[in-house]
């Protein structure tokens, strides 16, 4: 570059090359609600999604089958001829996505005929895979590849795409278990996959084919990027001399909000993203830093003579819509002109901007047209338009950051709050509010705005303008110290009742009770003797009445929020009614109950006259504990009965999925609630917990509900009862647990164990070829023999293994080779689950294990009473158990001792002889323990939805 040349002109010319391409070289998106393709593979059948280890292994097992597929570098691909998409909605989904979103991102010009997708193959990646998504250039007129990654759990496997100097890394592992991801890129883009750390990744590879000529392609950018590189190299070498400070400002073609700029390159659009994406690698290589920023042009001057008309027809501070701007007066002369750079976002690395907002001159701007001649654009340039009037020549500010003129006029005003002073004051207030909404402010700016707010509050007190003071106080919410001082000053001239709306407004803007507590504490402390106890209590009650956050970290402040006598009353009459019906408050009420129990000794007996809200000003600690515990139980039941889409909106998608589908989560909650009842010594509430269990997942069939609700709960509940039995003398044969175990036993023995003659059989499968060994194998597959051993030559063993893979029997058997002796032995074993379902012995052993998990014979007799011998007969296979007793059966003491003959006896939770109530009735009173052993006659009664076993 010749000496003396203008850097701005050279860079402007260099960046005016062929950068008009409005697309990107790739597209990536995730789709949590994509349809299931109903993928089927020849020789395997339907493949479930998300991909399970079982189905992944079945696909991998096709290796060795000449017609099945091909494996290379830990990746297995299945040809399209062996793959079937059985869901018609899938093709509509991918075709529509490709012709709209994908083509738009790739910059494909719109035409009358849409591009089409053609499935090429199915790819399976396993741990260690590092394999290109496409080995060769696409054929048949394809201009791009579209890879659809189906839901599967996988870690790692980051995809790297590059073309020329552009590179992009895409992480496909985030939420891959539940999401379908789309990755599309042009032909010629170099792609590679980093090794997968764990799991599997299943992808459908499509070709995107253009149906009109010529097909789209990426532009050749070699010549276009040469000129910018040459300019930056010369600038780095010192020719021409760099401006001071050493930067230039280049204007992009489109307008962007701050949220777009914070996204960096991904927030740009059209030709801007194409231009910047090619400039970035050059800048990084030559050690230049690139920022996205906002340029604000501020003009300050005097209005022309029509300002008088404008003042008469529109109020000062008015901000109308664009259609009203024709009424704004013109500027007669420019008195002040500033240009400011703000909101910098580094896109060439992680460099933090070395400065905040700063002013710039024209000599660093690469301007396409004069900015001063443009009409102000509020969306691009505005921080808010602010008008200040004087009686002589009205003066207005575009984009003013300080209300200097307004404050001067307010300071010189008289002690009378005139209409003109009101206009000016509220205009200043409006601008200060706009400044307070900005997210990126330096400490100096925050302090400056706070000082202006204090000045405005001072004027309001001088005028005794209550409305202005109340609306201005919110500007001090960031500084508790300033807030307290201003309230204290205001109380010298304004009453408590007059400023209450402003204080309540600040409190309501704060979600956490801890912060509300600090605000009220600061205000009451600053007010000193002027703050009466009644006024302080009214602030606390107002804070509690609007509290909705329900977070556990607020509980210590909730317990200490009110004077001690009123705490329980307000929890009972305000907090519980306001929050008990809100989704997602289970943990809050659980922690609140435990906190009250922990500090129950601190609460004084209820007193008359506590300042609280509600129909009653009395509350006992026992009653409040009962209500918070009951709210916890109701929250759990409400969570389980709420549709998952509504639950997701309250607690988040991942937490909602866990709460609504996990059997272990149900058992955890039940035991947690039972332990809570024991902790607060209110055994009557255990009835509410057990009754809630009976209502859980009632839409399921009996067997499914047994497996998802009752069976996970039983062993956990027994462990809880055994733990508390030492101190509270609560046994498995006490209600409501007795009725719960009776229900579980009855349904298990009837619907899971069944009768000895009604054991289900395998659905027959034909897997053999007809040879001698296949005949023996097929017989074994279709019976309940635990194991089969085939001592054969390697070719014969391989033949049997192939028949096992093709026969889709991985759910029934496992196999391995015993290499001891010659020839080796193929050992095929039935899966344990098969033996527990399809053999009487397996079903019987599982039943005994289930029953023994509750207790020994004496405990079981105490629970089921006269039905004990029916249980023994059912387990021994003599007679199937019936949910309704058909005949009276007496218990033989000898039989009672031997009981169920198989399996060791687990330590009993109860050693009581059969007895107790044979029917369950309603308990209308609450039983409370005080640390002493309960009399046996005080066993809490219960109404339960159980099948009559008597």
N, C-alpha and C positions, 0 to 999 in steps of 0.2 A: 504494500500500500504506500503510495507516494506520501512524502512528508507534507503535513498541512491539510490532508484530507479530513473531512468531517466524519467522526466515528458514527454519529447517529445516522447520517445519510447512508453510509456504507452498510451498516447493520440493517437498516430499513430495506435497502435494495436486496440484501442477501436473504432476508426473510420474506421477500415478495415472490419467491420462486414457485415451483409447482407444489403448493401445499393445500390445494383446494379439495383434496380427497376428504370426504366427510365421514368416513367409516374408520374401523379399527381392524387390525389383522386377526383378532380373535373375539370370541364372545363366551362369557361364563355366567351362569345363573343357577339358582337352586329352587326347587319346587316341592315344598312339603306336602302338597295335596295332589300330586300327580297320580293318575290312575295306575293300578297294577296291570302290567301287560299280560298277565296270565301266561308266563313264559313256559313253553314245553320243549323238551329236548328228546329226540328219538333215542330210545334205549333207557331213558330215565323217567320220563313223564313230566308232570308239572313241577316246577321249581318254585318253592315258597319264597316270599319276600317279607321282611328283610332276609337276606341269604343266611341260612344256617350252616353250621359246620357240616352237618350231615349231607345237605344238598351239595355243598362245595366239594366234599369228598367223593360224592357220586359222580360229579362232572369230571373230577380228576381221575376217577377210576376208569374212564373211557380211554385213557392212554393205553395203547397196545391193541386197541380195536382199529383195524385198518381204515374202516369207514367212519370212525367216530370223530376224529379231529386231529389236531397237531399241537405238539408241545415244544416250546423252545424258551430257554432262559427263564424258567420258572413261570412262564405264562402259557396258558392253554387256550387255543381258539377253536371254536366249533363252527364249521362252515354253515352258511345260511340255509343250505338244503336240509340240515338236521334240526333247524330251529323253527318253531312255530309261535306266533303271537296270537293268542286265542281271545283276547279282549278287543273288540272292534273300536272301543273308545281310545285305545292306545294310539292307533294310527292317526286318528283325528287330532289327538293331542300333539304328537310330535310334528305332524305336517303343518298344523296351524302355527306352532311355535317357530318352526323353521322359516316359514314364509313371512312371518311378521317380525318378531323380536330379533331373531338371529340375523335375518337379512338386513334389518335396519341397523344393527350394530356393525355388521360387516360392510355397510355402505353400498349394498347392492341396489342399483337403480330400480325403481318401480316400473313394471311393465304389465301388459295385459295377461300374460301367461306366467303363473307363479312357478318358482323353482320346485323341484320334487325331491323327495328323499328315497334312497334305495339302500336297504339293509345289506351289509357286506358280510358281517360275521359277528359272533359272540366271543368276547374275551373274558377270561378269568385270570386275575392276578392273585398270587399268593405271597406269603412272607418271603422277602428276598427279591421279589420281582423288580426289574429295572429295564423296561422294554418300551420301545417307541410304540405309540398308538397306531402308527401307520408305517409300513415298511417301504412302500413305494408310492410313486405319484398316482393319484386317483385316475381311473379310466372312465370311459363312456361319457365324456363331456363334463365330468364332475369338476367343480372349481373349489370345493371345500369339503372338509370332513366334519361330521357331527358325531361326537361320542356322548352317549347317554349312560351315565353311571347310575346303576340301580341301587336301592337301599341295601346296605351291608355294613357291618362294623369293621373298620379298617383304620389303622394308625399309620401315618407316614404316607409315602407314595405321592409326594408333591410333584405336580406337572410343571415342567419348564418349557415355555414357548419362546422362540426367537426368530426374528427376520431382520437381516441387516444389523443395524445398531440397536434395534429395539428388542428388549427382553421382558418377559413377564413370568412370574411364578404364581401358580394357582394351587391353593390348598383345598383338596377335596375331602379331607377327613372330618371336618367339623360337622357334627350332627349327621354323619353319613348313614347312620343306622336308620334314620326315619326320612331322609331327604333323597330326592332324585336330582342329580346334577347334570347340567348340559354344558358341554365344552365343544365349541366350534372354532375352526381356524382355516385360513386359506391354504390352498395347495402351495407348496414351497416353504411353508413355515416349518422350521426345525423343531421337533418335539421329542422330549424324553421324560421318562418317569423315574423319579428317585425310588430307591428300594422301599418296599412296604415293610414296616416294622412288625406288624401283627395283623391277623385277620385276613379277609379276602375282599377283593373288589371285582364286581361283575359289571361289564360294560357292553352295550350294543353299539357297534360301529356302523354309521351310515355314510353314504356319499351324498353330497348336496349337488344336484345336477340342474344346471340352468337350461330352460326349455327354449330359449331364443339365442340367436347369435349376435355379437360375439359374447362369450361367457365373461363374467366379471373377473377381474384380477387386481392384485395389488400394484400400484404404480411404481415405476422404477425411480427411487429417490436418490440414486447415487449422485447425479448432477446437482440436485436441489440442496443436498446437505454439504456439498463441497464449499459453496460460497460462505455460509455461516461459519464453517470451521476456519476458513482462511481469515475472516475478520476477527474471530476470537483469538486465533494464534498471533495475529499482528498486535492486537490489543495487549495480550499477555507479554509480548516482547517489548512493549513500550512505544510502538509506532502505530497510530498517532498517540499523542499524549492523552492519558486517561483523564476524564473529568474528575472534579473534586466536589463532593465525595465520589469515589470510583464506582459508579453504577449508572445504568441507563434504565428508563422506564418505557416499555413497549406496550401499546394498547392492543388487546385481543379483539376479535370480531364480535363476540357475544358478551352479554351482560350476565354477571353471576352474583348470587347472594353469598353471604359469609359462609353459610353451611356448604355451599358448592365448593368454595375455595378451600375449606378445611379438609375436603375429601381429596385434595390434590389433583393428580392427573385424571382420576376417575370422575371428578366433578366437572370436567370440561366437556365440550360438545362440538360437533361439526368439524370445521377445518382447524379450530384451535387445538383440539386434542392431537390431530395429525401433526401439526406444526411443532407443538411443544414436545411431543413424544420423540421426535427426531432431534430436537435441539438438546434435550436433557443428556443423552449419552455423551455428546460432544462437550457440554459444559462440565460434566463430571470428570471426563478424561483430562481436561485442561485446568481443573481445579477452580472453576467458576461456581458460584452458588446462585440458584434460581428460586425466586419467591413469587407467589401469587399475592396480590395486595389490592387495596382499594385506594383510589385517588379521589380526593374531595376538593373541588374548586369552590372557594367561598368568595362572593362578591358583596361588598357593603357600599351603599351609596344613598343618594337622596332621590325620593320619588318625584315624579313630575306633578304638574298642577292638578291632575285628575285624582290625586290622593285624597283630596277633600271629599270628593264624591264617593270614593272607595270606603272612607271612614264612615260615611253616613249610611251606606247600604250594607256593610258587612262588619261584624264586631272584630275588634283586635284579637289576634290569636286564633282567628277562624282558620280551620284547615279543611277546605272543601275537596271534592273530587276533581278529576282532571277536567271535567266539562265546565267547571266554574272558573278555571284559571284565566279565562279571557277577561275577567273583571279585575285581575290584579294589576295595579298601576305599573307602568314602565319605570326604568331607572334613568333619571336625568343625567347623572354623572356617577362614575365609579370613584369612591373615596378610598376603598381598601380592597386589595385582591390577594388571596392566599391560596396555595395549593398544598395539600397535606396527604402524605402516604400513611395508611393505617391498616390494621388487621393483616399483618404479614403472616404467610404460611410457607414454610420452606418445602419445596417439592423435589429438591436434588439431594436430599439426605435428611439427617435428623438434627441439622444445625438449628439452634435456637436463634431467632433474630437478635442481632447485637443492639437493637434499639427498639423503642415502641413507636408511637406516632411521631412524625417529623415533617417539616415543611421542605418543599423542593422548588427549584426554579425551572424556567422553561428550557435551560440549556441541557437538561438531562432527559427531556421528554422527546419521544419519537411520535410526533403528532400526525395523524392523517388529515385533521382539520382543526381549526381553532376552537378550543373548548369554550372560550369566553363568548363565542357567538351562538353557542347551543342553548336551547331552552332548558331550564333546570328540570332534571328528571328525578323525582323524589325517590324512586326505587333504586336508581344508580348512585345518585350523589347525596341524597338527603340524610341528615340526622334529625330532621324536623324543621319546618319553616316557622320563624318567630317574628312577629311584627310588634314594634314599639312605636308609639305616637307621641309627638310633641305638638304643642298648639301652633307652632310656626310652620316649619317644613317637616312633614312626616318622614321618618327615616325607617327603613326596613333592612333586615339582615337575612341573607340566604345562608343557611348552614352555620349559624353562629354557635360557637361552643360556650360562650360566656355571655351572661346578660348584663354586661357592664353598664350600658346606658339605662337599662331598666332599674338596676339597683341604685344608680345615682339619682334617678327620678324619685324612687321610693324614699330614699334617704332625705331628700329635700322637701318631701311632701309634709303637709301640716298634720296635726294630730287627728284631723277628721278623716274618716274613711270615705272619701268621696267616690263618686261613680268612676271618675277617671283613675283614681288610685286603685280601685277594685280591678279595673281592666288590666292595668299594668301588673298588679300583683299576681293575678291568676295566670297571666301570660308567662310571667317568670316561673310560676309553679309548674305550668305545663312543660316548659323546657327542662326544668330540673327533673321532672318525672321521666321524660324521654331519656335523659342522660343516665338516670338510675337503672334503666332497663338494659343498657349496654353491658355485654358480658366481659369484654376485654378492656378493663380500665386499669391504669397504673395506680399505685398507692397515692401518688401526688394528686391525681385526678379525683380519686375517691375522697380524699381529705378536702380538696378544694370545693367539691360539690356539697360536702357536709357543712362546711363553713357558710356556704351560700344559704343552705337550708336553715341554719341557726339564725342567720340574719333575717330571713323571711319570717321565721317564727317570732323574732323580736318585734318586727313591724306589726305582726298580727296581735301580739299582746299589747303593744302601744295603742292600737286602735280598738282593742277588745273585740276583734273580729273572730268569733268562735269558729265559724265555718272555715275560714282561711287557716286558722291554727290547726283544726282537726285534720284537714286535708294535707297540711304541710308536715305534720309530725311523722308520717310514714317515711319521709326522707331520712329520718334518723335511725331507722330500724337496724342498720348495720353496726351501730355503736351503742351498746347498752349504757355506757357512761354518759354519753351525750343525751340519750333518751331520758335517763333519770334526771339530769340537770334541767332539761327543758320542761319536764312535767313539774318539777319543784318550782321553777320560775312561774309557770302558768297558774299554779294554785294560789299565787299571791293576788291574782286579779280575776281568775276564772274559777267557777265552782267545780266540784268533783263530777256532778251529774253532767255538766256541759262538755267535759273532755273525755267522758267515758266512751263515746263512740270511737274516738281515735285510738284509744288504748285497746279496746276490744278488737278493732280492725287489725292492729298489729299482731295481737295474740292469735287471731284466726289465720293469719298468713303463715304462721309457724306451725308445722305439722307435728313435731315431736313435743311431748309433754315436758321433757327436760328443758327445752328452750323456752317454752311457755312459763315454766316455773322460774327460770332465771329472769325473764322479762318482768314478771309480777314482783319477784323479790327485789329487783333493782328499783322499780317504781315505788313500791311501798317503803323501801328503805330511804329513798331520796325524799319522799314526801314527809318523812319524819312524823311529828305529832299531828300533822294535818290529816294523815291517813288513819281514819277510824277503823277498828276491827271489822265493822259491818261492811265498809267500803272494800277493804281488802278481801273479805270473804266473797263479796259479790263478784270481784274480778276472778277469783279462783273458780267459782261456780260457773261463770261465763266461759272460762277456759275449758272446764270439764264438759260442759254442755255441747261444745262444738268439736270436741276431740274425737277423731276418727282414725288416727294412725294405727293404734292397737299393736305396738311393737314392744317386745319384752324388755328392752333397755329402759323403757319409761316406767316400769313397775315400781322401782324404788322411789321415784318421785311421786307416783300416784299414792303410795302408802303414806308419804310424808307431805302430801300436797295441802291438806286441810289440817286445822287443829284436830288433835286426836279424837275427841268425841264425834266430830262430824265426818271423819274419814269413812267409816263403815256405812254411814247413812248415805253418803254421796256415791259410794261404789254401788250400793244396793239400788238407789233410786235414779241414778244418772248413767253411770258407766255400763252396768249390765243391760238395761233396756236399750241403750243406744248402740251397743256393739254386738249383742248376742245374735242378732239376725244377719250379721255381715259375714260373708264368706272369708275364710282365711284367718280367723281369729282363734283357732284352736290352741295354738302354742301360747298366745297371750293369756287366755283364761286359765290354761293349765299352770303357767308360771305365776299368775296372780293368786290362784288358790294356794299354791305352795308358799308364796310369800306371806299371805295373811296367816296361814297356819304357823309358819316359822316365828312370826312376831305377835301371835295372838295374846301373849301375856302382857304386851304393851298397851292393848286397847282397854280403856276403862269401861265399866258397865254403861249401858245407854243412859243418856241424860235427856231431860226435857229442854226444849228451846234451842237445839242445835240449828245453826243456819244452814239449811240444805234444801234441795228441791225434791218434791215428791209428796205423796199423800201421807207419809209417815216420817216423823223425825226421831224415830227409835230404830235401832238395829243391833242385834246381838251378833257376836262373832260367829257363833254356830250357824245362825241363819244365813249370814253372808257367805260363809264357807259352803253351805249347802247350795246356795244359788249360783255361785261361781263354778262349783263343780258340776252342777246340772247344766250350766251354759257350756261347759267344756264337752260334756257328753252329747248335748244337742248339736254342737258344732261338728263333732266327728260324724254324727249321723247325717247332718246336712251336707257335709262334704261328699259322702258316699252316694247320696241321692241326687246330687247335682250333675247335669250333663257335662261331659268333659270340656265342651267348647266354652261353657259358661265358667267352669272352674279354672280353665286356662287364663281367662281374662282377669281373674282375681289373684291367683297364686303363681302363674307362669306355666308354660306348657310342660316342661320336664317334671315339675313338682306335681302337676295335675295328673300326669300319666302314672306316676308312682303311687299317688294316693288312690286312684280309681281302679288300678289293675293288680296291685301286688297283694297276694295272699298273706305274705309275711307282714306287710304293713297293717293289714286288718288285725292280725294277731298281736302285733306290737301295740297298737292303739288300745285294744281290749284289755290287755294286761296292764298297760300304763294307767288306764282309767280305774281298774279294780284296785291297783296299788294306791291310787289317789284317794279312793274311798276309805281304804284302810288308814292312810296317813292322816286324814281329817277325822277319823273315827266315826264315820257315818256309814254303817253297813247297809242301811236301807237303800242307799243310792246304788249299791251293786245290782239291785233289781232293775233299775233303769238301764244300766249297762247291758245286762243280759237280755232284757227285752229289746234293746236296740240291735243286738246281735241277731235276734230272730227276724228282724226286718231287713237285714243286709242282703242285697243281691237276690231279692225274691223273684226276679225275672228268670233266674237260672233254673234248670232242672234239679231234681233231688240229688243225683250223683254229683253233678258239677258243683252244686252248692256245698255238699259235704266236703269235697276236696278243696274248695277255695275258701271256705269259711270255717266249718266245724273242725276238720282234722288239723289244720295248722294251729288253731286256738287251744285244743285240748291239752297237749303236753306242756305248753307254755303256762296255761292257767293252773295246772296241777303244781308246777314248780313254784308259782306265786303263793298258792295256798299252803304248800309245805313250808315255805319261808315264814309266813305269818302265823303258822299254827302254834309256834312256840309261845308267842305273847298273847295272841288274840283268841286262840282256841277255835279257829275257823277250819272246818274240815270239808272234804269233797262231798260229804253226805248232808251238808247244811244247805238250805235254800239261800239263794236261787241256783246255786251251782249243781245241786242234786238234779233238778229238773233239766238243766242244760245237758249234763252228762247222760241222763236217761234218753233224751232226744237224740243225742249223738250216737249212743249205742244202738238204739232202735233202728235208726235210719241206716247206719253202717251195716248191721247184721242183715237187714232186709234187702237193701239195694246194692251193697257191695259184695258181702260174703255170699248171700243167696243160699240155695240148696245144693247139696252135693251132686244131685243129678242134673242140675241146670248150669253147669260150668260151660261158659261159651267156648266155641271151637274156632279154629283158624278159618279164615276165608281161603279156600284152596288156591294154590298157585301152581302154574305149570312153568317150570324153569328148565327142565331137562331137554336133551336132544333125542332121547330114546335109547341111548347106549346103556350098558350095564351099570356103570358108575353113576350116571345121571339119574337112573331109576331109583337107586338107593338114596341119592341126595334129595330127590324130590319127595320121597317118602319121609325122610327126616324133617324136611322143611315144613311139612304139613302135619306133623304130630308133635307131641310134647316131650319127646326124649331130650334130656338136657344136653347131650354132647354126641357128636359123631366123629370118628377118626378114619382117615383115608390114607393108608400107607401105599403110595403110588409113585411111579416115575414122574419126573419133572413135567413132561408134556401132559400127562394125565391130570396132574395137580393144577397146571395152568388152565386146562380145559374146564375143570370144575370151578376155579376162581372166576373165570370169564362168565360162566353160567350164573354165578352168584351176583356178579355185577349187573349183568343184563336183566336178571330176574327181579331187581328192585326189592331185595329182601333184607336190606341193611337195618330195617327196623326190627327184624326178628333175630338175626344171628350176627355174630362176629366170627372172624376166622384168623388163624395164624399158622405158621409152619413150624412144626417141631423138628429141629434139625438133628436130633439125636438118632443115630442108627442110619442104615441105608436100606432102601431109599427113605427120604424124609417123609414125615407124616403131616397131612393137612388136618388141623384140628378145628372143627366148627362147633361153636357153642351157642346155645340159646341165650338171649339177653335176660338178665334177672327179672326185668319187668314183665317179660313174656310168661315166665314161670309163675309170677304172682297173680297173673290175670287168667291164664288159660289152664292152670292145674289146680285141683282141689287142695293139694298139700300146700301150695304157695299161697292160696287165698286164706287157708286156715291159719298158717303161720302169721300172716299179716294181721288177721283179725285178733289173734292172741296178743300180738305185739301192741296193737291199738288199745285193747282192754287193759292189759297189764300196765300200760303207761299211766293209767289212772290209779290203780291200787291193787292190792292182793284180793283174795276171795272175800274176806270179811268186809273190805271197803266196797267191793262190787255188790255184795248182798245188801249193805246199808243203802246203796244208791237205788238198786232196782227192786229190792224187796222180793215179792213172790215170783217175779219173772227171772230170778237167778237160774233156776233149773232149765228154763227155756233157752237161756243163753248157753248153758253147758251143752244141751242137746244140739243147738245150732252149730256150735264150734266142733263138736264131735261128729257132726254129719248125720245124726239120727233123725232130726226133724228141722225143717227150715223155720227160721224165726219169723213170726208174724207181728206186725205193728199193733194189732188188736189181739189181746189174749183170748184164746178160745176156750180154755178150761182151767179150773183151779189146779194149781200144782203146789204140793207141800214140799218144804225143803227138808231133805234127809240130812241130819247132822253129819253123818259119815261122808256123804257126797259133798257136803259143804266144805269139809276140810280138804278133800282132795281137789274138788272144784275142777277147773279147766286143766286137763292132764298134761298138756304140753307147754313147755316154756318155763323159764325161771320166774319166780315171784319177785316183783319190784317192791321196794320199801313202801309200805302202806302209808297213805296220807290219813288214814283213819283206822282204828282197831275196834270200832263200835259194832256191836251185834246189830242185825237187821232191826230197823225200827224207824222212828221219826214219822212225820206226817205223811199220810198216803195221798193226800190231795193238797193243793196249794191255794191259799186264799189271799185276799188283798190286805196289805198292812197299811194302815192309815196314820200310824205314828212313826216318828223317826227315832231309831235306837242309837244312842250316843255312848261311846265307851270312854272311860276316864282312866285308862291304864290298868284296870283290874280285870281279872278273869271273869268272863261272862258266865252266867248260869245257863245250864243247858236248856231251860225252859224259855229263854229269851231269844231263841233262834229267829232271825227276821223272816217273815213270811213273804210270799211273792205271787203275783199273777203272771204266769208265763204261757206262751203259745206252744205247748208241747203236746205230743201225741199221748193219749191215755195208755199207760202201760199197766194199769191195775185192773 
